[in-house]
């Protein structure tokens, strides 16, 4: 077998595999670790700040962009100048990225594990106050009247007051303490902050990444409440990446909500997030949007809009508000299941703009299933586009242009246990719109921290999308937040759970043909782009594990499991990439590929054929 290449091939390999491997230029980075005994200067893990607020204060006013790395733990926003615990919030300025999920010794974002090192932004007001015991033991006088000594008879209100006005518990519960009770404590006293995180100010270069945001409660904000118990968008935009929003409440948008309509809203991009058990009394159990947004590879389940003497009851998971013109609002590769609304749109409720019949909403590659509402249980309104999605009940309660939608049981692995991955027989496997994912939703936010913004945004488990390249043919993207993993990762042409020289040999043998299996990017020709993809998967171990089929090897148990398909069939020994790199003195796949792509075409072909087990 002969192979010939070109400088174009070299350029493609270099651009695809190595071109994105560059680090962003950061003005400053600060470190936060709540487990340290006292705060340092925040410039290293060893000298980390103890609180997130210290890091935000340090970053404020710097030119940016700045990053704040936060170690696992529970962090609560501090009380502001007004002294009211319910108004405490983390204010996220533009040009600041707050990144969670660290153990506390990492040198790279790629080393963090948010699912393991859980980093919580907590909205519950703690009552482990140092004054609580005294309030319980000595609080024998009414809180709303001046007393003859310290403390008062409502332990929670007493502790809240003394955390803010210490003299009420150290000296005297005087007239000032009594007058502030109604404002500070309310009836009953607040147990949660209104908004855990607040986005305010122009710009859209903010990032909230790798956090669990829980127990915000904007339901009681003022006489009519407020949106956004977890995240409140006043103006500007923000990227929300790999976050989990749970148990937040609001009038609108229990997890994320926008303030009243303003021309200063920027794009809010939400990717690889989970929303569960969030509630709203009016609209949008999880999200209520007044501005433009994009939601990708995210899961919404068990959110609800509940009835509390409100005039509007819509959007168990997502609801939007009309604007003068239709704003771009996109929901792509999301699973929206078992959410509830009192009136319409158990999954999504959308409203047309004030000047047209369009809403701006597009729903593509999604699963809407098991949601409940009297009208439009899955989707209500007239979106601009609904396509390539699995929607229970078909067009029940909504009308929109679009095609390739289905109405079939998605066959989740175990929805009752919160596992919304797809079984092998799911009709949602290989039935989405691949072009949307490859062309319009590349990983421009670098969700998986691998510095490759040209790849498709990975699924909710951070597995690659569109797992093509097996003998079964050119796969399509799956519907929903998860990509089914019954097939090996792209590149495993022999289906032996290993990307190696045997797979490279098959690709080179199909060079410049329209063979389906090695055409990883599905463009109709096997060329340098496909070669670059295969070598990138092979070289970037352990990011793409060689056992790409998981624990169930297609070879079965016993002898031969560690051999490639070519070794088993011919008895010959191929030169593995690891061995070749070691012989040539390279310590990383990136170094090897940089060297390889600088070689003359004939020499590069020799080394590729050697890896493939052939030097003919």
N, C-alpha and C positions, 0 to 999 in steps of 0.2 A: 504494500500500500504506500503510495506517495502522497505527500502533503505539501502544498505550496501556500505561502502566505503573502502578506504585503505590509507596507508601513501603515496602511489604514487599520489593519488588524491590530498591530501593536498599539496604535493610538487608542483604538476602542478598548483593548484590554486595560490599558493604563487609566483611561478615563473612567471606565465602569468600576474597576476593582480598587484603584488607588486614588482616583481623583478627588474623592470626597474625604480622604483621610487627612484632614487638616483641623486644627483646633481653633475655636473662636478666640479672638483677642479680647481678653478681659482686663478691665481697668483695675478691679479689685475683687478679691474673694474673701468672704468671711465664714467662720465656722461656729456652729452652735451645738452644744452638748449639754442637755439638761441634767446629766448625771454628775457633772463636775462639782466640786465643793464650792468653788467661787470662780467668778469670771476672770479671764485673762484679757489679752488685747484682741482676741478674735481672729488672728491672722494665721493660726495653725490649729490642728486638732488638739495639740498639747496645751495651747493657750486659748481654747475655745471660750466664747461667750456662754453664759449659763442660760440666757433667755433669748428668744427670737427677737424680741423688741429691741434689745441692745444692738443686734446686727442690723436691723432695719434703720435704727437711728444712725449707725455708723455709715451706712450706704447712702443715706439721704443727702441730696445735694451734690454727690459725686457725679462726674461726667458720665460714667458707665460705658458699656453695660457691665453690671456687677452681678455676682452670684453669691448666694448664701446657702451653704451646705448644712443640713440639719440632721443630727444623729437621732436614732430612735428614742421615743419618749412621748410624753403628753405635755403639750404646751398650751397655755391659756393666755388670751390677750390681756394686757394690763389695764387697770382702770385709768381713764384719761383725766384731764384737768378738771372736768365737771364733777368728778368724784362718784359718778353713778356706775356701778358695776355692769348694769345692763347695756350701757353704751360703749363698753370696752370693745375694741376691734383692732385687727392688724390692718393698717393702711398700706397697700401695696402700690408704690410709686412706679412710674414708667422707668424702663431700663434696668429693672431689678428682677432677677430670677431667684425664686426661693425653691430649693430642691431638697426633698426629704428622702428617707429610705436608707440612710447610711448607718453602719455600725459605729463608726467614729475613728477609723484609722485609714480610710481609703485615700488613694492618690488619684483615682480616676472615677468619673461618674459611672462609667461602664461597670465598675465593681460593686455598685450599690444594689441592694435587694429590698425594694419597698414592701414586698409581700412578707418578707422575713423580719426585717428591721422596721416594724410598723411605727410610723411617725404621725402622731395625732394632733390636730388642731381642735381643741376641745372648747365647746361653748357653754358647758355646764359650770355655773359659778360654784367654786368649792366651798364647802362648809366645814372644812378642817381648820377653821380659823383659830388662832391662838386665844381668841376671846370667847369662843363658843362655850367652853366649860364654865367660865365665869358667868356668862349670860344665863346658863341653865341653873347654876347654883345660887346666884345672887340676884337674878332678875325678878324682883318682886314688886316693881312699880310700872305703871303703864308707859309704853314707848312714846305715845303722843302727848305726854304731859311732862313738865319739868319735875325732876325728882330730888330726893335728898341725898343721893349717892350715885355711884356709877351703875351701869347696866340697866336693862328693862326686861319686861316679862315675855316678849316674843323672841326666842333664842335666835331664829334665823335673821330677823330684822335687826336685832341687837348686834349680831356678829357682822352683818353687812355695814352697819353704821360705824362700828368700832374699827373695821378694816380701813375705813375712809377717814373718820374723825376720831383719832385714837383717844382723845381726852374724854370722850363719852364713856369710856371704860376704865380709864386710869384716874380720872379726877371726879367728874360730876356729869350726870345726865341733865344738862341744863336746858334753858329755853331754846337755844340754837339746835341742840340735838333733837328736841321734841318737834320743832318746826320743820326740820329736814326729813322727818320720818316718812311723811306722805309722799314726798318727791323721790326719796331713795328706795323705800320699801314697796310702796304701792299696796294694793289689796287684792290678792296676797302678794308677798314680796317676790321679786323675780328670781327664778332659779337658773336662767340661761341668758346669755348675751343676745342682743338683737341680731347682730351680723358678725360672724367670726372673722371674715376677711372682707375688706372694702376696697374696691377699685375706683379711684377718683383722680381726675386730671387727664389731660389729653395724652395721646400716644397709645400704641398698642404693642410695645416691646416689653411686656411683663410676662412672667411665667410663674405658675403655681404647679409644682410637679412632685408627685410621689407622696402625697399626704392622704390621710383619712380625716375628713372634715365632718364633725358630728355635733349634734345637740345645740345648734343655733336655733333661736326662736324669735322671729320677727312678727309673730302672730299678735303680740300685745304692744307693738310699737305705736304709741299715741292712741287716739280715739279709734282709728280705723286700721291700725297695723301697718305693716310695710312688707315689701318683697325681700326675698333673698336671706333666709336664715343662715345659710352656709357662706355664700358669696354674694355680695351686694354690689352691683355695677352702677355707679353713679354717672360716670362718663368714661370715655376712653375704651380700650380693649384689653384683652388678656388671653394668654394661652393657658388652658387647664389640661394638664397631661398626667395620665396614670394616677388619677385621684379617685378616692372612694368617698361619696357623700351619703351619709346615713343618719336617720333620725333627726332631720332638720325640719323646722316648721316656719310657715309664713302665711300671710294673706294670699300672696301670689308667688310662685316659685319657691317652694320649701327649701330646696338646695341652692339654686341660683336664680336671682331675680334682678331685673333692671328697674331703675328709678323711672320717673315720668319721662315722656318722650323729649329728647333733646337732639340737636344736630351734632352733638359732640360724641356720639357713640361710635366706636370703632369695632372691628370684627372681634368677636369672642370665639376662639377656636377650642373645642373640647375633643380630646382624642384619648382613647383607651381608658375610659373612666367607667365606674360603676355607680349607679344611683339606686338606692333601696331604702324603703321605709321613710321616705320624705313625704310631707303632707302640706297641703295648702287649703285654706278655707274658701278660696274664691276660684282660682285657676292655676293650673300648672303645678301638680303635686311635686315634681322635681324641678322643672325649669319653666320660668315665665319670661319671655323675651320681648323686649321693645326694640332692640337693635338687630343688626345682622349677626348671624352665627353659622358655624359649621360644627357638626357633631359626627365623629368618625369612630368606628370600631368600639362602640360603647354599649353598655348593658343597662337597661331600665327594668326593674321588676319590683312589685309590691310597693309602688308609690300610689298616693291617692289624693284626690281633691275631696274634702269632706264638707258636709253641710253645717254651716254655723250662721244662719240668718243672713246669708249673702245673696245677692241678686244674680250672680253668675256662678255656674258650677261646671267647669269644663277643663279638659286636659288632665287626665290622671297622671301622665308622665310629663308631657310637654304641651305648652300653650304659648301662642304668640299674640301680640297686640297689633292692631292696624296702625299704619303710618301713612303719611301723605302719598308716598309712592311705595311700590312693592320692593321690599328689601330682600337681598339674597339670604336665604335661610336654607341650609342643606343638612340633611340627615342621611348618612351613607354608611352602609355595613353596620347597622345597629340592630340589636335585639331588644324589642319593647314588648314585654310580656307580663300579664297578670297585674296590670295597674287598673285603677278604678276612678270613675268620675260620676258625679251625681246627675248630670244632665247630658253632656255630649263629649265625645272624644275620650274614651277611656284610655287610649294610647296617646293620640295626638289630636289637639284641636287647633285649627288655624283660621284666621280671619282675614278677609280681603282688605286691601288698602282703602283709604278714604276717597281716592280718586279713580279707582279702577276695580275690576272684578277679580284681579289676581292677588295672590298672597305673597308670592316670592318663594314659597316653600317647595323644595324638591326632596323626594324620598326615593332612594335608589339602593338596591341590594340589601334591603332590610327585612326583618321578620317582625310582624305585628300579630300577636297571638295571645288569646286568653284574656284580653283586656275587657272591661265591662263598663257599659254606660247605656242608658235608654236609647240614645241616638248616636249612630256612628261609633259603635263600641271600640273599634280599632282605630279609626281615623274619621275625623269630622271636618267638613269644610270643602274648599275647592283649591287644592294645591296646584302649583304650576306644572308639576311633573310627579308621577308615581310610576316607577318602572323597575323591572327585575326584582320584584319583592314578593314575599309570601304573606298575604293578608287574609286572615280568617274572615269568612263571610263575603269575600269579594268586595264589590263596590257598594257596601252597605253604609250609607251616610256620607259618602264623599263622591266627588266626580273630579277627574283630572286627565289630561293627556298622559300617554305612556303606554307601554306594552310589556309583554313577557312577564306579567304578574301571574302568580299561582295562588290557589287556595287549598293547601294540603297540610295535614298534620306535620309539623316540622321535625317531629321525633327527637325531642331533646333527650339528653342522657338521663337526667333526673331533675325535672323542673321543681318538684316538691322540695328537693334538697338544695335548690339554688344553682344547679349545674345545667346551664343552657348551651353546652356544647352539643354538637350534632352526632347522632349515631351513624353507622356506616350506610344505613338504608334511607337516610333522610333525603327528601326531595329537594332540600336546599343546597345539597352538595353539588358543586360544578354547575350551578344554574344562575349565577349572578352575571353582571356585566363587567367583564375583565377590562375592557377599554377604559371605563371610568376609573378603575383602580390604578392601572398602569400609567395613564396619561394625566389624569386630573388630581390624583391623590397620592402623589409621591410623598415620601417621609420627610417633608420639608421642616418638620418640627423635631426631627431626630428623636423619635419616641424611644428607641431602644439604645440610645447613647453610643451608637457605633460609628458616628460621623459620616454616615452614608445617607445623603438626602435625595439620592436618585432612585433608591429602591422603593417599592410600594410600602405604604404604612403597614407595619405588621399587625396581626390580629390582636385580640385582647390578651392572649397569652404570650404575646411577642413572638409568635411563630411567623415565618414568612407567609405572605399571601400568595395565591395562585401556585400551588405546589405541583407544577408541571414536570415533564421530563421523564416519565416512566414509560414502559412499553404500552401502557394502557392509552397513551395518546396525550394530546395537548389539553391540559386541564383548564377549567374556567374557575374564576373566583367563586367562593361559596357565598350564599346569603347569610346575613347576620354578623354578629360580633366575633364569632370563632370560625377559624378555618379547620375543616375536618382533617385529622392527622393520620388517616389510614394509609395514605400514600407517603413514600419517602420524600425527603426534601429535594428540591430541584437539583438535578445533576446525577441522581442515582439511576442511570439507564439500565443497569443490570438487575435492579430491584433486589440487591443483596444487602441492603441497609448500610452500604459503604460507598462513599464517593471517592473513586480511586482511578488508577490507570486504565482499568477495564472500561470504565465509563468514558474516559478520554479517548480511548481507541475507537469506540463506537461513534463518537462525535466526529473525529477526524475522518473516519471512513465515510461519513455522510456529508463531507464538506461541500458547500455550495450546491446542495440539493434541497428539495422541499420535504425531506423526511420529517415526520411529525414529532417523534420522541425527542431528538436532540435540539429541536427548535424551541428553546426554553422561553424566549420572549414572544413566541407565536407570531412572528412577522413573515412567515412563509419561506424562510431560507435559513440554512445552517451556516453561520458565518462567525466573524470575530466577536460579535456581541454575545453569542451563545458560548463561545470559548471562554470569554472573560467571566461570564457568570459561573461556569463550571469550575474554573480555576479559583475564583473567589470563594466559592463554597468550600473547596478542598483546602485552600490555604488558610482560611480563617477559623480553623478548629482552635478552641472548643466552642466558639460562638455557634457554629453549625456542627453539632456532634456527628461523628462518623456513623454512629448507630442511629441513623435518622428515622428508623421505624420504631424507636422506643424499645421496650423490653421484649417485644415479640418479633424476634428475628425470623425472616423468611426462610433461613437455612435450617431452622430447628435446632435441637440440642445436639451436642457432641462434636465429633471430629469434623473439621472443615469450616467451622464457623468463623475462624479468623483468616480465611483465605478468600481472595477475590474470585469472582466467577471465572476469570481467565485461567487462574492457577488451578482451579478444580477441574476445568475441562481439558487443559493441555498438559498440566504438570509442570509448566515452566514457572519461573519466578520473575515477577515484575519488580521494577525499582519503585519503591514507594516514594511519595513526595517527602516524607519525613527523612528517609535515608538519604535521598539526593541532596536535600538541604543541608544535612549534617556533613556529607562528604564535601560539599562546596563551601562550607563554613558560614551558612546563613542561619541566623537565629530566629527569623520570623518569616512568615509567608509574604509579608509586604516587601521585605528585602529581596527575597527570591524573585518575585514578580517584577520588581523594578529592574533587576539585573536581566531577567529573561526578555523583557520588552525592549531593552536597549541593544540586543544582539541583532546581527544581520538575519534576514528572513530564513536563509537556509540553516543557520546554526540554531535558531529558535525552533525550527521544525525538527531538527535532530533531537533536541532535548524533550520536546513534546512526544515524539514517537518513542523515545526511550521510556518515558513515563507510562506510555500506553502499552509497553511490552513488545514494541516492534521497532526494528532499526532497518527495515527493508527500504 
